[in-house]
Amino acid sequence: MSATDLPGFTPRNERLAKKLAGDPDHAAAVAEIVAEIDEADRAYKMQLAAVRKAGHLTQQEVAARLGIQQGAVSKLESRQDVLWSTLLAYLSAAGAQDVTLTAMVGGKRVEIALAAAAADDE
Protein backbone atom coordinates (compact mmCIF):
# COMPACT_ATOMS: atom_id res chain seq x y z
CA MET A 1 0.00 0.00 0.00
CA SER A 2 1.38 3.40 -0.94
CA ALA A 3 0.69 6.71 0.78
CA THR A 4 -1.67 7.70 -2.04
CA ASP A 5 -3.87 4.71 -1.14
CA LEU A 6 -4.46 6.01 2.38
CA PRO A 7 -7.91 7.46 3.08
CA GLY A 8 -7.84 11.25 3.27
CA PHE A 9 -4.33 11.52 1.79
CA THR A 10 -3.82 14.22 -0.82
CA PRO A 11 -0.45 14.52 -2.52
CA ARG A 12 1.32 17.81 -1.79
CA ASN A 13 1.29 18.97 -5.43
CA GLU A 14 -2.50 18.50 -5.57
CA ARG A 15 -2.93 20.50 -2.35
CA LEU A 16 -0.77 23.25 -3.79
CA ALA A 17 -2.74 23.29 -7.05
CA LYS A 18 -6.01 23.61 -5.10
CA LYS A 19 -4.58 26.39 -2.95
CA LEU A 20 -3.39 28.32 -5.99
CA ALA A 21 -6.67 27.78 -7.85
CA GLY A 22 -8.62 29.11 -4.86
CA ASP A 23 -6.45 32.18 -4.32
CA PRO A 24 -5.65 34.12 -7.52
CA ASP A 25 -3.52 36.67 -5.64
CA HIS A 26 -1.38 33.90 -4.16
CA ALA A 27 -1.13 32.21 -7.57
CA ALA A 28 -0.01 35.50 -9.14
CA ALA A 29 2.63 35.99 -6.44
CA VAL A 30 3.96 32.45 -6.97
CA ALA A 31 4.04 32.98 -10.75
CA GLU A 32 5.99 36.23 -10.26
CA ILE A 33 8.53 34.51 -8.01
CA VAL A 34 8.94 31.66 -10.50
CA ALA A 35 9.50 34.19 -13.30
CA GLU A 36 12.14 35.99 -11.21
CA ILE A 37 13.94 32.71 -10.52
CA ASP A 38 13.85 31.81 -14.21
CA GLU A 39 15.30 35.22 -15.11
CA ALA A 40 18.05 34.87 -12.49
CA ASP A 41 18.92 31.43 -13.87
CA ARG A 42 19.06 32.85 -17.41
CA ALA A 43 21.25 35.75 -16.32
CA TYR A 44 23.59 33.42 -14.42
CA LYS A 45 24.04 31.19 -17.45
CA MET A 46 24.61 34.18 -19.68
CA GLN A 47 27.16 35.69 -17.30
CA LEU A 48 29.45 32.65 -17.20
CA ALA A 49 29.56 32.56 -20.98
CA ALA A 50 30.03 36.35 -21.03
CA VAL A 51 33.13 36.05 -18.83
CA ARG A 52 34.57 33.43 -21.19
CA LYS A 53 33.75 35.57 -24.23
CA ALA A 54 35.28 38.66 -22.60
CA GLY A 55 38.51 36.67 -22.44
CA HIS A 56 38.11 35.94 -26.16
CA LEU A 57 38.03 32.22 -25.43
CA THR A 58 35.99 29.36 -26.82
CA GLN A 59 34.54 26.61 -24.69
CA GLN A 60 37.20 24.33 -26.18
CA GLU A 61 40.00 26.63 -25.00
CA VAL A 62 38.58 26.88 -21.48
CA ALA A 63 38.14 23.11 -21.44
CA ALA A 64 41.80 22.62 -22.39
CA ARG A 65 42.88 24.94 -19.57
CA LEU A 66 40.73 23.02 -17.10
CA GLY A 67 41.77 19.62 -18.44
CA ILE A 68 38.18 18.62 -19.24
CA GLN A 69 36.07 18.09 -22.35
CA GLN A 70 34.30 20.96 -24.13
CA GLY A 71 30.93 19.39 -23.31
CA ALA A 72 31.71 19.67 -19.60
CA VAL A 73 32.30 23.43 -20.02
CA SER A 74 28.97 23.72 -21.83
CA LYS A 75 27.24 21.90 -18.97
CA LEU A 76 29.02 24.06 -16.41
CA GLU A 77 27.87 27.23 -18.16
CA SER A 78 24.26 26.03 -18.02
CA ARG A 79 24.22 24.63 -14.48
CA GLN A 80 22.05 26.33 -11.91
CA ASP A 81 24.60 25.96 -9.13
CA VAL A 82 28.25 25.09 -8.74
CA LEU A 83 30.73 24.75 -5.92
CA TRP A 84 32.71 27.91 -5.30
CA SER A 85 35.90 26.00 -6.07
CA THR A 86 34.46 24.99 -9.46
CA LEU A 87 33.41 28.57 -10.17
CA LEU A 88 36.87 29.83 -9.24
CA ALA A 89 38.54 27.25 -11.51
CA TYR A 90 36.25 28.22 -14.41
CA LEU A 91 36.79 31.96 -13.92
CA SER A 92 40.55 31.49 -13.59
CA ALA A 93 40.62 29.42 -16.78
CA ALA A 94 38.67 32.22 -18.48
CA GLY A 95 41.36 34.70 -17.41
CA ALA A 96 39.75 36.26 -14.33
CA GLN A 97 42.06 37.28 -11.50
CA ASP A 98 41.43 38.18 -7.86
CA VAL A 99 37.72 37.25 -8.06
CA THR A 100 35.45 38.83 -5.45
CA LEU A 101 31.71 38.26 -5.09
CA THR A 102 29.70 41.26 -3.92
CA ALA A 103 26.24 41.37 -2.35
CA MET A 104 24.11 44.01 -0.66
CA VAL A 105 22.87 42.83 2.73
CA GLY A 106 20.84 45.13 4.94
CA GLY A 107 21.98 48.10 2.89
CA LYS A 108 25.64 47.19 3.35
CA ARG A 109 28.02 45.86 0.72
CA VAL A 110 29.51 42.47 1.62
CA GLU A 111 32.46 41.14 -0.36
CA ILE A 112 33.63 37.54 -0.43
CA ALA A 113 37.04 36.61 -1.82
CA LEU A 114 36.22 33.60 -3.97
CA ALA A 115 39.62 31.96 -3.46
CA ALA A 116 39.11 31.89 0.33
CA ALA A 117 35.53 30.65 -0.03
CA ALA A 118 36.62 27.98 -2.50
CA ALA A 119 39.26 26.75 -0.04
CA ASP A 120 36.41 26.13 2.43
CA ASP A 121 34.76 23.83 -0.17
CA GLU A 122 37.67 21.42 -0.01
URHUGI-V528171 format. One record per residue. N is the residue number from 1. D_CENTER is the distance of its C-alpha to the mean C-alpha in Angstrom with 1 decimal. Layout:
n;d_center
N;D_CENTER
N;D_CENTER
This chain:
n;d_center
1;37.9
2;34.2
3;32.8
4;33.0
5;36.7
6;37.4
7;39.4
8;37.4
9;34.0
10;31.4
11;28.0
12;25.2
13;23.8
14;27.3
15;27.8
16;24.7
17;25.9
18;29.3
19;28.0
20;26.1
21;29.2
22;31.5
23;29.7
24;28.7
25;27.5
26;25.1
27;23.9
28;23.4
29;21.4
30;19.1
31;18.9
32;18.0
33;15.2
34;13.8
35;14.3
36;12.6
37;9.4
38;9.9
39;10.8
40;7.9
41;5.7
42;8.9
43;9.4
44;6.4
45;7.8
46;11.1
47;11.0
48;10.7
49;13.5
50;15.3
51;15.6
52;17.0
53;19.3
54;20.4
55;21.7
56;23.5
57;22.1
58;21.5
59;19.0
60;22.2
61;23.1
62;19.8
63;20.1
64;23.7
65;22.8
66;20.4
67;22.9
68;20.8
69;21.1
70;19.9
71;18.2
72;16.0
73;14.9
74;14.2
75;12.1
76;10.2
77;9.7
78;8.4
79;6.2
80;3.0
81;3.7
82;7.1
83;10.2
84;11.5
85;14.4
86;12.6
87;11.0
88;14.5
89;16.3
90;14.5
91;15.2
92;18.7
93;19.4
94;18.6
95;21.1
96;19.3
97;21.5
98;21.4
99;17.7
100;17.2
101;14.3
102;15.8
103;15.4
104;18.1
105;19.1
106;22.4
107;23.4
108;23.1
109;21.1
110;19.5
111;18.8
112;17.3
113;18.6
114;15.9
115;18.8
116;20.0
117;16.7
118;16.2
119;19.8
120;19.1
121;16.7
122;19.8
